[in-house]
Amino acid sequence: MKTGTKCIHIGQTPEEISGAVIPPVFQTSTFAQKNPGVPYGEYEYTRAGNPNFSRLEETLAALENGKYARVFSSGLAALTAWLSTIGKCHIVTNEDLYGGTYRLLNAVFANYDVQNSRVRSADARAWEKAVRSETRWFLVETPTNPMLNIVDLASVCGIAHSRGIKVIVDNTFASPCFQQPLNLGADVVIHSTTKYLNGHSDVIGGALITNDESLKERFDFFRKALGLNPSPFDCWLISRGVKTLALRMAWHEKNALAIADSLKGASAIKEVMYPGLKSHPQFKLASKQMSGFGGIVAVRFDSGKSATKFMKKLKLFCLAESLGGVESLVSQPSTMTHASIPRAVRSNLGIDDSLVRLSVGIEDTDDLLSDVSSALKAI
Ligand SMILES: Cc1ncc(COP(=O)(O)O)c(C=O)c1O
């Protein structure tokens, strides 16, 4: 079965008792038991599980070509569950990462003995060089947020496995429509389902997907023990959103490519970053490991002032954090999504006030193009 069909049919079957084509929201905190400690079915208490979780988990596992998925209250909750399983160790990760992930690693889990080394995303050998005797995991984001660097997943997974190291890949930007890291050797995939999977900017959610049963059981344990569960209604909304994922991703990509193309060569712009542009330094690698390039475009202006003017002149792109919704959004990573990264670290990565990130939505292409072109003229 192909992705577009999985989105609509896996985990989306009619409800067993009434035949409701759209399953209900099991908005309950607890489940009746036949005898003390003997539940009627597989559920006892929603912190540990709920039918709306299970349905969404079935869909997400199928989309990532994995056996098991577990859903959480946010992408960071999913990362927290994973980090809770790994104990005292060292991990290697990208130097350019979503700001909240950076903060979780360095301001929270570093205090619980999970140390990290950060390496250049595009340099597969740098991952190898950063390995220490106590390294247990690679945490890989690709494409990266916000610089859209690509990590060579097959090479990096090969390096990790040859040394007994496991790999978790943040697949939020590409979505399972365009990239399936488990097929390329990853052990776990993490998603912020807040983004493309839900697609309508009305839920915060996260997920972990794996083929490894013992990892799945530890994710279960930490979801229950730390209270990282989502709400049944949020899972119901994500299950609804996922149905149109394949359609939306195709449209996000078409619009993003058109916008990226239109921005090239504008006098106030120094660089347009989009993995689907032939000018992207890793275009070949992106074409090999992804089946599409996604909907995020990063733009470097000649100054922070030009960037701010551009953002303020846009009419259809809403100035807001987040990405992956049907509506176009614009953000300045240095003051918004990546503000939690110390300024010196950010500047080193090129995340300064001249950088703008566009989450290109699925509006009519011509309307988006004319919005961008008017904003550019106004600079
Ligand atoms: C790549 C990536 N991973 C993880 C997260 C965290 O997800 P959430 O906001 O759902 O906690 C984000 C949020 O923007 C993200 O962009």
The ligand as an SDF file (V2000), in Angstrom:
LIG
                    3D

 16 16  0  0  0  0  0  0  0  0999 V2000
   12.4970   19.7690   13.9600 C   0  0  0  0  0  0  0  0  0  0  0  0
   11.7000   19.8950   15.2270 C   0  0  0  0  0  0  0  0  0  0  0  0
   11.7540   18.9190   16.1390 N   0  0  0  0  0  0  0  0  0  0  0  0
   11.0620   18.9890   17.3020 C   0  0  0  0  0  0  0  0  0  0  0  0
   10.2840   20.0920   17.5960 C   0  0  0  0  0  0  0  0  0  0  0  0
    9.5520   20.1570   18.9090 C   0  0  0  0  0  0  0  0  0  0  0  0
    8.1960   19.8770   18.7290 O   0  0  0  0  0  0  0  0  0  0  0  0
    7.0230   20.4570   19.6280 P   0  0  0  0  0  0  0  0  0  0  0  0
    6.9520   21.9370   19.4080 O   0  0  0  0  0  0  0  0  0  0  0  0
    5.8270   19.7120   19.1420 O   0  0  0  0  0  0  0  0  0  0  0  0
    7.3740   20.1310   21.0510 O   0  0  0  0  0  0  0  0  0  0  0  0
   10.1890   21.1290   16.6690 C   0  0  0  0  0  0  0  0  0  0  0  0
    9.3640   22.3140   16.9500 C   0  0  0  0  0  0  0  0  0  0  0  0
    9.3790   23.2830   16.2210 O   0  0  0  0  0  0  0  0  0  0  0  0
   10.9170   21.0290   15.4600 C   0  0  0  0  0  0  0  0  0  0  0  0
   10.8920   22.0010   14.5210 O   0  0  0  0  0  0  0  0  0  0  0  0
  1  2  1  0
  2  3  1  0
  2 15  2  0
  3  4  2  0
  4  5  1  0
  5  6  1  0
  5 12  2  0
  6  7  1  0
  7  8  1  0
  8  9  2  0
  8 10  1  0
  8 11  1  0
 12 13  1  0
 12 15  1  0
 13 14  2  0
 15 16  1  0
M  END
$$$$
